[in-house]
Amino acid sequence: MALVLVKRLAQGCMTLLLVSGFVFAATNLLPGDVAAALLGEHATPEALAAIRRSLGLNQPALYRYWIWLTHFVSGDLGTSLANGQPIGAIVAIRFYNTLFLAAVTAAVSVPISILLGALAAAHRGRWLDRMVSGATLVLVSVPEFFLGYLLIMLLSRYLAVFPSMAQIPPDASLTQHLFAIGLPVLTLALGVMAYLVRMVRAAIVEVMSASYIEMALLQGASEHEIVLRHALPNVIGPLINIIVFNLAYLVVGVIIVEVIFVYPGIGQLMADAVAARDVTTAQACALIFAVTYVGLNITADLVATLTNPRLRVRAA
Amino acid sequence: MLLRSVSWAGTVSLGVIVTYIVLAIFAPVLAPHGEAEVVGGAWISPDMQHWLGTDGLGRDMLSRVMYGGRRTMSIALAVTVAAFLLGTLLGLSAAIGRSWLDTVLSRTVDGIMALPSLIVALLVLSVLGSSIPGLIGVLAVLDATRFFRLSRAIGQDIMSRDYVEVARLRGESIRWLITREVLPNATSVLATEFAIRFCAAVLQVSALAFLGLGVQPPSADWGSMVNENAIAINFGIAAPLFPAAAIAGVTVSLNVLVTALSDTSRFARV
């Protein structure tokens, strides 16, 4: 058992290392490097060479990767190409804001999704199920900014419930903070729920149609007993796995949503950095997103291993 | 009853998709105004003359939505076709070819798919700078991973069937195996995946354009039109909602159609 966990964790660390290598390679081995981005189109070869030397770009790529990675792990994210400021300080505040947004979204969307998914599964094939499937299919298909601007129009302009821009004053209290992010949370939650509800429904339908449930039914077990003793223990593992896996969606959805609502998170920071071709900041943001995303996926994988007795035995 | 209701939704979405295609192809003929033509004041409300009003520079919104669809959908189509060719070719090669080839390709694809594609696209475009060929290239490579996994799985499945075994024992070449045995049997699954990936490509192209990458002004495309008009929403002007709704219209219709078709074929088989 412990061996399996260690093995999975080691695999996860390997993936993280590969991903960091990929993020480094994407910005360092492509044509058009940091020096060119910094100087623009009218750079002379001499100026380019000078900049490359001062940025250490004349060192071998593998050596630069090692320096970059070790500095990153120790918290030194380098300096921004756009304004020369250290990236770490800006990223820390922005990342906290993004995590806050993601945490509130998860707290709202997870319970509702489980409830709706379970209801749809219980009413399989009937009108409630079909309405939920239809609504989630539409929500999966529409772009985030359509939902976002529609919600601004309805809830900010017409009903004046929430502010249209998620600006957070430096000394905002928790309630003010929560109120300010009402619309981004709603937009993200609708996006996450669309996937989550469908998967929760599928997981429950699968467990309920398993042969041991049928067996219990035939043995005359009460509905109460079937749900609590047979279905629930078998569905919890897949459910947690699905939830963690879907939270990874937030990592992607959050970029667009932060731009829509001008929310000072790390997604907005990355979008601005990419537009300004501030490669070092974009790289730092990308690595943080990547580590979060891969970390969540590894967690989902670990949860699946821990909660599935069959996987445990086979892997050992 | 279920079948009939699904087909009904499917028919409507098919109609919507055909309308989009016609509008995109004939935009220069059908659009009431030019793409960059200034026709009046900024953000005029929709009226009889300008059905969707005007944008921030006083250009006709309806015309720009039509031209924008033409550009967004043709970029998305280019991404999907390139991804399909690249992914399917490599996927089938991995399924049919030597095992080391399969290992190398599969591990590479796993690596790319370990990251969210929007992050990778943003990162690569921050270095390359925003250009349409760059945009198409990056998204095509990222999307090809999906086609790779699917076509590899299909290829492996079909390669283990008896009729392929017979053809192999007959001494047929790998090319013959792919074109005569594997592809005809994989068409419907690959076509469905193509539609789903096209949908995803429209969303990705629009998302990147919304973030300011890709199409440059004054050319219209749905994502950058949302971005250009975003500020108007604070004054209660619906301008950014029109291009956004145009995207939603085509992606929802495609997804509904794909679901309807797969339901129909499932019922037909039973």
Interface residues (C-beta under 8 A of the other chain):
Chain A: T15 L18 V19 F22 V23 A26 T27 L30 P31 G32 D33 V34 A37 G125 L137 V138 V140 S141 V142 P143 E144 F145 F146 Y149 L150 I152 M153 R157 S164 M165 A248 V251 V252 I255 I256 V259 I260 M270 A271 A273 V274 A275 R277 D278 V279 A282 Q283 A286 F289 A290 Y293 V294 N297
Chain B: L2 G111 I112 A114 L115 P116 L118 I119 V120 L122 L123 V124 L125 S126 V127 L128 G129 C199 L203 S206 A207 F210 L211 G212 L213 V226 A230 I233 N234 G236 A238 P240 L241 A244 A245 I247 A248 T251 V252 L254 N255 V256 T259
